[in-house]
Amino acid sequence: MDIVQKMRLTLAFALMNIGAVLTAESDHPLVVERERENGVERGFLLKLHEKNPEAPLSPFFLNLRTPDNPKPGPLTPEIVEFAARCMRDVQANRGLSFDATAGIPRAGDPFAKALARLYGMNAIVLEKIERDGKRCVALPSDFWLPARIKKALGVDDLITKADSKREAIGVWRGVGLEVTDILVLVDREQGGREELAGLGCTLHSVFTITELLDLYVDAGKMTSHLRIDIHAYLARA
């Protein structure tokens, strides 16, 4: 096992140990139950349920946010920095070039900033604002784009579908930035990669959910039965 593989394994176990990886078998308050024709469905609500409330509940949940997020999560600054180092390994392996990182608010911002610190470059931060009665993202009113910054690397905690990425990409491209790559910690493998491809962007991830589950099962931290249930959910989601 090389150093990159060891780092990924260390990160995967750290995420589980701090409660960033949850399953429907837990008694966590985020677990919800609802009546179905064939019984009680138990799992987690995701962003996709805002558009499709009747979509199946997810049997797993990834809370990759920091405590200062409006929707607080368990990731410490140390784990964010370690995750950024793993993201840097992905960037180096894929040969991605960029002049600045660009976080997808708000969960992506800590990773974008940590990655920018590793490279000694700027991190572009978007704001969430109310416009015409809807929440949307925008650049700060005092935003200024240095002439040297031509291309940005989009950064987020995870991807399910590409809705939030699509909105951010539109804002970045609207000010002349080239955006062709999105880097996330975890790809939930629920269509986000394909949707980004339709926007002319390539998805890169430290883990796919399949890889993460395999690591946990191989280490005895998750049952193979639960992995089967999760894959069945992903196949029909």
Rosetta blueprint (number, residue, H / E / L):
1 M L
2 D L
3 I H
4 V H
5 Q H
6 K H
7 M H
8 R H
9 L H
10 T H
11 L H
12 A H
13 F H
14 A H
15 L H
16 M H
17 N H
18 I L
19 G L
20 A L
21 V E
22 L E
23 T E
24 A L
25 E L
26 S L
27 D L
28 H L
29 P L
30 L L
31 V L
32 V E
33 E E
34 R E
35 E E
36 R E
37 E L
38 N L
39 G E
40 V E
41 E E
42 R E
43 G E
44 F E
45 L L
46 L L
47 K H
48 L H
49 H H
50 E H
51 K L
52 N L
53 P L
54 E L
55 A L
56 P L
57 L L
58 S E
59 P L
60 F E
61 F E
62 L E
63 N L
64 L L
65 R L
66 T L
67 P L
68 D L
69 N L
70 P L
71 K L
72 P L
73 G L
74 P L
75 L L
76 T L
77 P H
78 E H
79 I H
80 V H
81 E H
82 F H
83 A H
84 A H
85 R H
86 C H
87 M H
88 R H
89 D H
90 V H
91 Q H
92 A H
93 N H
94 R H
95 G L
96 L L
97 S L
98 F L
99 D L
100 A E
101 T E
102 A E
103 G E
104 I L
105 P L
106 R L
107 A L
108 G L
109 D H
110 P H
111 F H
112 A H
113 K H
114 A H
115 L H
116 A H
117 R H
118 L H
119 Y H
120 G L
121 M L
122 N E
123 A E
124 I E
125 V L
126 L L
127 E E
128 K E
129 I E
130 E E
131 R E
132 D L
133 G L
134 K E
135 R E
136 C E
137 V E
138 A E
139 L L
140 P L
141 S L
142 D L
143 F L
144 W L
145 L L
146 P L
147 A L
148 R L
149 I L
150 K L
151 K E
152 A E
153 L E
154 G E
155 V E
156 D E
157 D E
158 L E
159 I E
160 T L
161 K L
162 A L
163 D H
164 S H
165 K H
166 R H
167 E H
168 A H
169 I H
170 G H
171 V H
172 W H
173 R H
174 G H
175 V L
176 G L
177 L L
178 E E
179 V L
180 T L
181 D E
182 I E
183 L E
184 V E
185 L E
186 V E
187 D E
188 R L
189 E L
190 Q L
191 G L
192 G H
193 R H
194 E H
195 E H
196 L H
197 A H
198 G L
199 L L
200 G L
201 C L
202 T E
203 L E
204 H E
205 S E
206 V E
207 F E
208 T E
209 I H
210 T H
211 E H
212 L H
213 L H
214 D H
215 L H
216 Y H
217 V H
218 D H
219 A L
220 G L
221 K L
222 M L
223 T L
224 S H
225 H H
226 L H
227 R H
228 I H
229 D H
230 I H
231 H H
232 A H
233 Y H
234 L H
235 A H
236 R H
237 A L
